């Protein structure tokens, strides 16, 4: 009887699943851009939760994550920026460092309003971005304070703390802007203003 010889046979080499997924250069750059925006949001969240909560001025700390979210939303087009704002606000809420579920609605609404205002009346640039982000941050802090008063989580005397939080966040906006602008330039401009 003839014995069958069983030998080790290596697997057939062929194209992997990733090689079958074809992405154009523009799609790869878009994927890179939104991944870097996510990394910027993660870095801001880590900085806010680990470092900035320990640095207090009259009992108030900086809100860096809403500053990053609004800055990215204003720099991007209304569709992409607003989708990012909604997703980032959900991540911010479910990370546990947001003041409540109302943050999702507030950041999304303020981001949409600021982006639409900038696209309708202002040209893209540093001053236009700050003109949109800083008042949006003020409205965000004011509405967070109002919701806190309504739900009984804060008292009127803490209004100064919310004002100082806005002031510190507004001072952080020019620092966040260059990083967000550098990321927004990846892949080129989709619309010439």
Secondary structure, DSSP 8 states (H G I E B T S, - for coil): ----------------HHHHS---HHHHHHHHHHHHHHHHHHHHHHIIIIIITT--BTTB---HHHHHHHHHHHHS-HHHHHHHHHHHHHHHHHTT-SS-THHHHHHHHHHHHHHHHHHHH--SSHHHHHHHHHHHHHHHHHHHHHHHHHHTSS-GGGHHHHHHHHHHHHHHHHHHHHHHHHHHTTT--SS--
